[in-house]
Amino acid sequence: MPVKFQQMPDSDGYFGEYGGQIIPPELKAIMDEINEAYEQVSKTEAFQKELRDLYADYVGRPSPIFFARRLTELQGGARIFLKREDLNHTGAHKINHCLGEALLAKHMGKTKVLAETGAGQHGVALATACALIGIECEIHMGEIDIKKEHPNVTKMKILGCKLVPVTRGTKTLKDAVDSAFDEYLRDPVNFFYAIGSVVGPHPFPKMVRDFQSIVGIEARQQFLAKEGCLPDYLTACVGGGSNAIGLFTAFLNDEAVKIIGVEAAGKGLDTPDHAATLTLGSKGALHGFECYNLQDKEGLPLPVYSIASGLDYPGVGPQHCYLKDIERVRYESVDDKECLDAFMKLSRLEGIIPALESAHAVAYAMKLAKELPEEKTILVNLSGRGDKDADFVAEYLSL
């Protein structure tokens, strides 16, 4: 019998031995309240209809599947298809769960929604959702990422959110999470922390996965309609893991579909400058849950690095950890050079500028395609567009 992945996590928020609520008792009560509200509200026809209507009329779903013909011809071998989440309103998959979280926060009577952001896509999507729903929004972002992702910073300010620069630690995503969580703890009764990935204490890995599962549900139906079969391979980039789990979930019980998550190898796995959590990490607690993470001998998170700001996180979603352990998903890594090569090739061959995060998945698909016969197919989750990265890449490559 296949594992019924949709029944996970268990009632304590665990995917196997990963997840849970590694938090103080008073905060556990708040998380349990959010879980109860989510389970009650999200199952109602009124909530589902409102979200469906917003996905269709506001986000522009379903996002299409595109055959990357010229990229395929260049690589040779398997055909490469793209699930175009970059075409969503706000330019990435993040809007899928941000709308759900903002709707839930409003239903619960919260006065402010808080979040962290790395590449800025989650920040823009949440600021957008909060403007639409009519609730105050505050985004914490590392100082380094603010300089690197200036276009998204401008968008967040225009959308009316309060942007808090984070100057502690490495001044990147992990520190933005710490900062946002500190603010949340000031008033967890009235504030809602809209976590930007399938990480954090239960119920957030479950909630974000459920909202993102629309990606895989659509893709499965679309690919069957287009090709008359399921894809042979799926691939998506993995930082915290929301876009990947969004695509993977609908296919987990399809044993013939091989699934690959792609982490950031940064400047190389033999250097300290990477974010390959599932490749080189070990089990520990981080930000209120158990997962693989990159940590020192004392169990403290190590500094991590990726050219893609959305991937430089020292932990990963607990369901990804479980899927690695049971070998249902294979996790590989792509370095900065390979990422930039994929970024430029997709841009110049297909007229699609990908986010640097998504370019990691494209880069792995390009390598994989060469190893496979022409009748095989690879579906890549193109999780975001590269508007935010264009100036950085142009300067980096002296274009």
KEZA-807842 format. One record per residue (C-alpha): x, y, z; residue in three letters. Coordinates in steps of 0.5 Angstrom, whole numbers, padded with zeros to 4 digits, m for minus. Each point is the difference from the previous one (the first is absolute). Layout:
% KEZA-807842
+-------+-------+-------+------+
!  east ! north !    up ! resn !
+-------+-------+-------+------+
!     X !     Y !     Z !  Ala !
...
+-------+-------+-------+------+
***
This chain:
% KEZA-807842
+-------+-------+-------+------+
!  east ! north !    up ! resn !
+-------+-------+-------+------+
!  0000 !  0000 !  0000 !  Met !
!  0003 !  0007 ! m0002 !  Pro !
!  0001 !  0005 !  0006 !  Val !
! m0006 !  0005 !  0001 !  Lys !
!  0004 !  0006 !  0000 !  Phe !
! m0006 !  0004 !  0000 !  Gln !
! m0001 ! m0002 !  0007 !  Gln !
!  0006 !  0003 !  0003 !  Met !
!  0002 !  0003 !  0004 !  Pro !
! m0002 ! m0004 !  0007 !  Asp !
! m0004 !  0004 !  0005 !  Ser !
!  0006 !  0002 !  0003 !  Asp !
!  0003 !  0003 ! m0006 !  Gly !
!  0005 ! m0005 ! m0002 !  Tyr !
!  0002 ! m0003 ! m0007 !  Phe !
!  0003 ! m0006 !  0003 !  Gly !
!  0005 !  0003 !  0005 !  Glu !
!  0000 !  0007 ! m0003 !  Tyr !
! m0004 !  0006 !  0001 !  Gly !
! m0004 !  0001 !  0007 !  Gly !
!  0000 !  0006 !  0004 !  Gln !
!  0007 !  0001 !  0004 !  Ile !
! m0003 !  0007 !  0003 !  Ile !
! m0002 !  0002 !  0007 !  Pro !
! m0007 ! m0002 !  0003 !  Pro !
! m0003 !  0007 ! m0001 !  Glu !
!  0002 !  0000 ! m0007 !  Leu !
! m0003 ! m0007 ! m0001 !  Lys !
! m0007 !  0002 !  0002 !  Ala !
!  0001 !  0005 ! m0005 !  Ile !
!  0002 ! m0004 ! m0006 !  Met !
! m0005 ! m0005 !  0002 !  Asp !
! m0006 !  0005 !  0000 !  Glu !
!  0003 !  0002 ! m0007 !  Ile !
!  0000 ! m0008 ! m0002 !  Asn !
! m0007 !  0000 !  0003 !  Glu !
! m0003 !  0006 ! m0004 !  Ala !
!  0004 ! m0003 ! m0007 !  Tyr !
! m0004 ! m0006 !  0001 !  Glu !
! m0006 !  0003 !  0001 !  Gln !
!  0000 !  0006 ! m0005 !  Val !
!  0004 ! m0004 ! m0006 !  Ser !
! m0005 ! m0005 !  0000 !  Lys !
! m0006 !  0004 ! m0001 !  Thr !
! m0003 !  0001 ! m0007 !  Glu !
!  0000 !  0008 !  0001 !  Ala !
!  0007 !  0000 !  0001 !  Phe !
!  0002 ! m0005 ! m0005 !  Gln !
! m0004 !  0004 ! m0005 !  Lys !
!  0003 !  0007 !  0002 !  Glu !
!  0007 ! m0003 ! m0001 !  Leu !
! m0002 ! m0003 ! m0007 !  Arg !
! m0003 !  0006 ! m0003 !  Asp !
!  0006 !  0004 !  0002 !  Leu !
!  0005 ! m0005 ! m0003 !  Tyr !
! m0004 !  0000 ! m0006 !  Ala !
! m0002 !  0008 ! m0001 !  Asp !
!  0006 !  0003 !  0004 !  Tyr !
!  0006 ! m0005 !  0000 !  Val !
! m0002 ! m0002 ! m0007 !  Gly !
!  0000 ! m0008 !  0001 !  Arg !
!  0001 ! m0005 ! m0003 !  Pro !
!  0007 !  0002 ! m0002 !  Ser !
!  0002 ! m0003 ! m0006 !  Pro !
!  0005 ! m0006 ! m0002 !  Ile !
!  0005 !  0002 ! m0005 !  Phe !
!  0004 ! m0005 ! m0005 !  Phe !
!  0007 !  0004 !  0000 !  Ala !
!  0002 ! m0003 ! m0007 !  Arg !
!  0006 !  0004 ! m0001 !  Arg !
!  0003 ! m0001 !  0006 !  Leu !
! m0002 ! m0008 ! m0001 !  Thr !
!  0004 !  0000 ! m0007 !  Glu !
!  0006 !  0004 !  0003 !  Leu !
!  0001 ! m0006 !  0006 !  Gln !
! m0003 ! m0006 ! m0004 !  Gly !
! m0003 ! m0006 !  0003 !  Gly !
! m0006 !  0001 !  0004 !  Ala !
! m0006 !  0005 ! m0001 !  Arg !
!  0000 !  0006 !  0005 !  Ile !
! m0007 !  0003 !  0002 !  Phe !
! m0001 !  0006 !  0005 !  Leu !
! m0005 !  0001 !  0005 !  Lys !
! m0001 !  0008 ! m0001 !  Arg !
! m0001 !  0002 !  0007 !  Glu !
!  0004 !  0006 ! m0002 !  Asp !
! m0006 !  0003 ! m0004 !  Leu !
! m0004 !  0000 !  0007 !  Asn !
! m0002 !  0007 !  0002 !  His !
!  0006 !  0003 !  0004 !  Thr !
!  0005 ! m0005 ! m0004 !  Gly !
!  0000 ! m0006 !  0004 !  Ala !
! m0003 ! m0006 !  0004 !  His !
!  0000 !  0004 !  0006 !  Lys !
! m0007 !  0003 ! m0001 !  Ile !
! m0003 ! m0007 !  0001 !  Asn !
!  0001 !  0000 !  0007 !  His !
!  0000 !  0007 !  0002 !  Cys !
! m0007 !  0001 ! m0002 !  Leu !
! m0002 ! m0006 !  0004 !  Gly !
!  0004 !  0002 !  0006 !  Glu !
! m0003 !  0008 ! m0001 !  Ala !
! m0007 ! m0003 !  0000 !  Leu !
!  0001 ! m0004 !  0006 !  Leu !
!  0003 !  0005 !  0004 !  Ala !
! m0006 !  0005 ! m0001 !  Lys !
! m0005 ! m0006 !  0001 !  His !
!  0004 !  0000 !  0007 !  Met !
! m0001 !  0007 !  0002 !  Gly !
!  0008 !  0001 ! m0001 !  Lys !
!  0002 !  0008 !  0000 !  Thr !
!  0007 ! m0001 ! m0004 !  Lys !
!  0003 ! m0005 ! m0004 !  Val !
!  0008 ! m0001 !  0001 !  Leu !
!  0005 ! m0004 ! m0005 !  Ala !
!  0007 ! m0001 ! m0002 !  Glu !
!  0002 !  0000 ! m0007 !  Thr !
!  0007 ! m0001 ! m0003 !  Gly !
! m0001 !  0001 ! m0008 !  Ala !
! m0006 !  0004 !  0002 !  Gly !
! m0005 ! m0004 ! m0004 !  Gln !
! m0003 ! m0002 !  0006 !  His !
!  0000 !  0007 !  0003 !  Gly !
! m0003 !  0003 ! m0007 !  Val !
! m0005 ! m0006 !  0000 !  Ala !
! m0002 !  0001 !  0007 !  Leu !
! m0001 !  0008 !  0000 !  Ala !
! m0004 ! m0001 ! m0006 !  Thr !
! m0005 ! m0005 !  0003 !  Ala !
!  0000 !  0005 !  0006 !  Cys !
! m0002 !  0006 ! m0004 !  Ala !
! m0005 ! m0004 ! m0003 !  Leu !
! m0003 ! m0003 !  0006 !  Ile !
!  0001 !  0006 !  0004 !  Gly !
!  0004 ! m0001 !  0006 !  Ile !
!  0007 !  0003 !  0002 !  Glu !
!  0006 ! m0004 ! m0002 !  Cys !
!  0008 !  0001 !  0002 !  Glu !
!  0005 ! m0004 ! m0003 !  Ile !
!  0007 ! m0001 !  0003 !  His !
!  0006 ! m0001 ! m0005 !  Met !
!  0007 !  0000 !  0000 !  Gly !
!  0005 !  0006 ! m0001 !  Glu !
!  0004 ! m0004 ! m0006 !  Ile !
! m0007 ! m0002 ! m0003 !  Asp !
! m0003 !  0007 !  0000 !  Ile !
!  0006 !  0002 ! m0004 !  Lys !
!  0000 ! m0006 ! m0005 !  Lys !
! m0007 !  0000 ! m0001 !  Glu !
! m0002 !  0007 ! m0001 !  His !
! m0006 ! m0001 ! m0005 !  Pro !
! m0004 ! m0004 !  0005 !  Asn !
!  0002 !  0005 !  0006 !  Val !
! m0003 !  0006 ! m0004 !  Thr !
! m0006 ! m0005 ! m0002 !  Lys !
! m0001 ! m0001 !  0008 !  Met !
!  0000 !  0007 !  0002 !  Lys !
! m0005 !  0002 ! m0006 !  Ile !
! m0005 ! m0005 !  0003 !  Leu !
!  0000 !  0003 !  0006 !  Gly !
!  0004 ! m0005 !  0005 !  Cys !
!  0005 !  0002 !  0005 !  Lys !
!  0007 ! m0002 ! m0002 !  Leu !
!  0005 ! m0002 !  0006 !  Val !
!  0007 !  0000 ! m0002 !  Pro !
!  0004 ! m0006 !  0004 !  Val !
!  0007 !  0002 !  0002 !  Thr !
!  0001 ! m0006 !  0005 !  Arg !
!  0004 ! m0006 ! m0002 !  Gly !
!  0002 ! m0002 ! m0007 !  Thr !
! m0006 !  0005 ! m0002 !  Lys !
! m0003 ! m0005 ! m0005 !  Thr !
! m0006 ! m0004 !  0001 !  Leu !
!  0001 ! m0004 !  0006 !  Lys !
!  0001 !  0006 !  0004 !  Asp !
! m0006 !  0003 ! m0003 !  Ala !
! m0004 ! m0006 !  0002 !  Val !
!  0003 !  0001 !  0007 !  Asp !
! m0002 !  0008 !  0000 !  Ser !
! m0007 ! m0001 ! m0002 !  Ala !
! m0001 ! m0006 !  0005 !  Phe !
!  0002 !  0005 !  0005 !  Asp !
! m0005 !  0005 ! m0002 !  Glu !
! m0005 ! m0005 !  0000 !  Tyr !
!  0001 ! m0002 !  0007 !  Leu !
! m0002 !  0007 !  0003 !  Arg !
! m0007 ! m0001 ! m0002 !  Asp !
! m0002 ! m0007 ! m0003 !  Pro !
! m0007 !  0000 !  0002 !  Val !
! m0001 !  0006 ! m0004 !  Asn !
!  0006 ! m0001 ! m0006 !  Phe !
!  0000 ! m0005 ! m0005 !  Phe !
!  0006 ! m0003 ! m0002 !  Tyr !
!  0000 ! m0002 ! m0007 !  Ala !
!  0006 ! m0005 ! m0001 !  Ile !
!  0002 !  0000 ! m0008 !  Gly !
!  0002 ! m0007 ! m0001 !  Ser !
! m0002 ! m0007 !  0003 !  Val !
!  0004 !  0001 !  0006 !  Val !
! m0001 !  0003 !  0007 !  Gly !
! m0004 ! m0004 !  0006 !  Pro !
! m0007 ! m0004 ! m0002 !  His !
! m0004 !  0002 ! m0003 !  Pro !
!  0004 !  0004 ! m0005 !  Phe !
!  0003 ! m0005 ! m0004 !  Pro !
! m0007 ! m0003 ! m0001 !  Lys !
! m0003 !  0006 ! m0002 !  Met !
!  0005 !  0003 ! m0005 !  Val !
!  0000 ! m0007 ! m0003 !  Arg !
! m0008 !  0000 ! m0001 !  Asp !
!  0000 !  0007 ! m0003 !  Phe !
!  0006 ! m0002 ! m0004 !  Gln !
! m0003 ! m0007 ! m0002 !  Ser !
! m0004 !  0004 ! m0006 !  Ile !
!  0006 !  0000 ! m0004 !  Val !
!  0001 ! m0008 !  0000 !  Gly !
! m0008 ! m0001 ! m0001 !  Ile !
!  0000 !  0005 ! m0006 !  Glu !
!  0007 ! m0003 ! m0003 !  Ala !
! m0002 ! m0007 !  0000 !  Arg !
! m0007 !  0001 ! m0003 !  Gln !
!  0003 !  0005 ! m0005 !  Gln !
!  0006 ! m0005 ! m0002 !  Phe !
! m0005 ! m0006 ! m0001 !  Leu !
! m0004 !  0004 ! m0005 !  Ala !
!  0006 !  0003 ! m0003 !  Lys !
!  0004 ! m0007 ! m0001 !  Glu !
! m0005 ! m0005 !  0002 !  Gly !
!  0005 ! m0003 !  0006 !  Cys !
!  0003 !  0003 !  0006 !  Leu !
!  0007 !  0003 ! m0001 !  Pro !
!  0006 ! m0005 !  0002 !  Asp !
!  0004 !  0005 !  0004 !  Tyr !
! m0002 !  0006 !  0004 !  Leu !
!  0005 !  0005 !  0003 !  Thr !
! m0001 !  0007 !  0004 !  Ala !
!  0005 !  0004 !  0004 !  Cys !
!  0000 ! m0001 !  0008 !  Val !
!  0002 !  0005 !  0005 !  Gly !
! m0006 !  0000 !  0005 !  Gly !
! m0003 ! m0005 ! m0005 !  Gly !
! m0007 !  0003 ! m0001 !  Ser !
!  0000 !  0000 ! m0008 !  Asn !
!  0003 ! m0007 !  0000 !  Ala !
! m0005 ! m0003 !  0005 !  Ile !
! m0006 !  0004 ! m0004 !  Gly !
!  0002 ! m0004 ! m0007 !  Leu !
!  0002 ! m0006 !  0003 !  Phe !
! m0006 ! m0002 !  0005 !  Thr !
! m0005 ! m0002 ! m0006 !  Ala !
!  0005 ! m0005 ! m0003 !  Phe !
!  0003 ! m0003 !  0007 !  Leu !
! m0004 ! m0006 ! m0001 !  Asn !
!  0002 ! m0001 ! m0007 !  Asp !
!  0005 ! m0004 !  0000 !  Glu !
!  0003 !  0000 ! m0007 !  Ala !
!  0001 !  0007 !  0001 !  Val !
!  0007 !  0002 !  0002 !  Lys !
!  0000 !  0006 !  0004 !  Ile !
!  0007 !  0004 !  0002 !  Ile !
!  0001 !  0006 !  0004 !  Gly !
!  0005 !  0005 ! m0002 !  Val !
!  0004 !  0004 !  0006 !  Glu !
!  0005 !  0005 ! m0001 !  Ala !
!  0007 ! m0002 !  0000 !  Ala !
!  0003 !  0007 !  0000 !  Gly !
!  0007 !  0001 ! m0001 !  Lys !
!  0001 ! m0008 !  0001 !  Gly !
! m0002 ! m0005 !  0005 !  Leu !
!  0008 ! m0001 !  0002 !  Asp !
! m0001 !  0008 !  0002 !  Thr !
! m0004 !  0003 !  0006 !  Pro !
! m0004 !  0004 ! m0005 !  Asp !
! m0006 ! m0004 ! m0002 !  His !
! m0007 ! m0002 !  0003 !  Ala !
!  0000 ! m0007 ! m0002 !  Ala !
! m0004 ! m0002 !  0006 !  Thr !
! m0003 ! m0007 ! m0002 !  Leu !
!  0007 ! m0002 ! m0003 !  Thr !
!  0005 !  0002 !  0006 !  Leu !
! m0005 !  0002 !  0006 !  Gly !
! m0002 ! m0004 !  0006 !  Ser !
! m0006 ! m0001 !  0004 !  Lys !
! m0001 !  0006 !  0005 !  Gly !
! m0005 !  0005 !  0003 !  Ala !
! m0001 !  0007 ! m0004 !  Leu !
! m0005 !  0005 !  0000 !  His !
! m0005 ! m0004 !  0004 !  Gly !
!  0001 ! m0007 ! m0003 !  Phe !
!  0004 ! m0006 ! m0002 !  Glu !
!  0003 !  0000 ! m0006 !  Cys !
!  0007 ! m0002 ! m0004 !  Tyr !
!  0004 !  0007 !  0001 !  Asn !
!  0007 !  0002 ! m0001 !  Leu !
!  0003 !  0001 !  0007 !  Gln !
!  0006 !  0000 !  0004 !  Asp !
!  0002 ! m0004 !  0006 !  Lys !
! m0004 !  0003 !  0005 !  Glu !
! m0006 !  0000 ! m0005 !  Gly !
!  0000 !  0007 ! m0002 !  Leu !
! m0002 !  0002 ! m0007 !  Pro !
!  0006 !  0001 ! m0004 !  Leu !
!  0000 !  0006 ! m0005 !  Pro !
! m0002 ! m0002 ! m0007 !  Val !
!  0001 !  0003 ! m0007 !  Tyr !
! m0004 !  0000 ! m0007 !  Ser !
!  0000 !  0004 ! m0006 !  Ile !
! m0007 !  0000 !  0001 !  Ala !
! m0003 !  0003 !  0006 !  Ser !
! m0006 ! m0004 !  0001 !  Gly !
!  0004 ! m0007 !  0001 !  Leu !
!  0005 !  0003 !  0005 !  Asp !
! m0003 ! m0003 !  0006 !  Tyr !
!  0003 ! m0005 !  0005 !  Pro !
! m0006 ! m0005 !  0001 !  Gly !
! m0005 ! m0003 ! m0005 !  Val !
! m0007 ! m0002 !  0001 !  Gly !
! m0002 ! m0006 !  0004 !  Pro !
! m0003 ! m0004 ! m0005 !  Gln !
!  0006 !  0001 ! m0005 !  His !
!  0004 ! m0004 !  0005 !  Cys !
! m0005 ! m0005 !  0001 !  Tyr !
!  0000 ! m0001 ! m0008 !  Leu !
!  0007 !  0000 !  0000 !  Lys !
!  0001 ! m0006 !  0006 !  Asp !
! m0005 ! m0004 ! m0004 !  Ile !
!  0003 !  0001 ! m0006 !  Glu !
! m0006 !  0002 ! m0004 !  Arg !
!  0003 !  0007 ! m0002 !  Val !
!  0007 !  0000 ! m0002 !  Arg !
!  0004 !  0007 !  0002 !  Tyr !
!  0006 !  0003 ! m0004 !  Glu !
!  0003 !  0006 ! m0001 !  Ser !
!  0002 !  0005 ! m0005 !  Val !
!  0006 !  0006 !  0001 !  Asp !
!  0000 !  0007 ! m0002 !  Asp !
!  0003 ! m0001 ! m0006 !  Lys !
! m0005 ! m0005 ! m0003 !  Glu !
! m0006 !  0004 !  0003 !  Cys !
!  0003 !  0006 ! m0004 !  Leu !
!  0001 ! m0004 ! m0006 !  Asp !
! m0007 ! m0002 !  0000 !  Ala !
! m0003 !  0007 !  0001 !  Phe !
!  0003 !  0003 ! m0006 !  Met !
! m0001 ! m0006 ! m0004 !  Lys !
! m0008 !  0000 !  0001 !  Leu !
!  0000 !  0007 ! m0001 !  Ser !
!  0004 !  0000 ! m0006 !  Arg !
! m0003 ! m0006 ! m0003 !  Leu !
! m0008 !  0000 !  0002 !  Glu !
! m0001 !  0007 !  0002 !  Gly !
! m0001 ! m0001 !  0007 !  Ile !
!  0004 !  0003 !  0006 !  Ile !
!  0000 ! m0005 !  0006 !  Pro !
!  0001 !  0002 !  0007 !  Ala !
!  0007 ! m0002 !  0002 !  Leu !
! m0004 ! m0005 !  0005 !  Glu !
! m0003 ! m0003 ! m0006 !  Ser !
!  0006 !  0000 ! m0004 !  Ala !
!  0003 ! m0006 !  0005 !  His !
! m0006 ! m0004 ! m0002 !  Ala !
!  0001 !  0001 ! m0008 !  Val !
!  0007 ! m0001 !  0001 !  Ala !
! m0001 ! m0007 !  0003 !  Tyr !
! m0005 ! m0001 ! m0006 !  Ala !
!  0005 !  0002 ! m0005 !  Met !
!  0005 ! m0005 !  0003 !  Lys !
! m0005 ! m0006 !  0001 !  Leu !
! m0003 !  0001 ! m0007 !  Ala !
!  0007 ! m0002 ! m0003 !  Lys !
!  0000 ! m0006 !  0003 !  Glu !
! m0007 ! m0003 ! m0002 !  Leu !
! m0003 ! m0002 ! m0007 !  Pro !
! m0004 !  0005 ! m0004 !  Glu !
! m0007 ! m0004 !  0002 !  Glu !
!  0001 !  0002 !  0008 !  Lys !
! m0003 !  0007 !  0003 !  Thr !
!  0002 !  0004 !  0005 !  Ile !
! m0004 !  0005 !  0003 !  Leu !
!  0003 !  0006 !  0004 !  Val !
! m0004 !  0005 !  0005 !  Asn !
!  0002 !  0006 ! m0003 !  Leu !
! m0001 !  0003 !  0007 !  Ser !
!  0001 !  0008 ! m0002 !  Gly !
!  0002 !  0005 ! m0005 !  Arg !
!  0007 !  0003 !  0000 !  Gly !
! m0002 !  0008 !  0000 !  Asp !
!  0002 !  0000 !  0007 !  Lys !
!  0007 ! m0003 ! m0002 !  Asp !
!  0001 !  0004 ! m0006 !  Ala !
!  0004 !  0006 !  0002 !  Asp !
!  0005 ! m0005 !  0005 !  Phe !
!  0001 ! m0005 ! m0006 !  Val !
!  0002 !  0005 ! m0005 !  Ala !
!  0005 !  0004 !  0005 !  Glu !
!  0002 ! m0007 !  0002 !  Tyr !
!  0002 ! m0002 ! m0007 !  Leu !
!  0002 !  0007 ! m0002 !  Ser !
! m0006 ! m0001 ! m0006 !  Leu !
+-------+-------+-------+------+
***
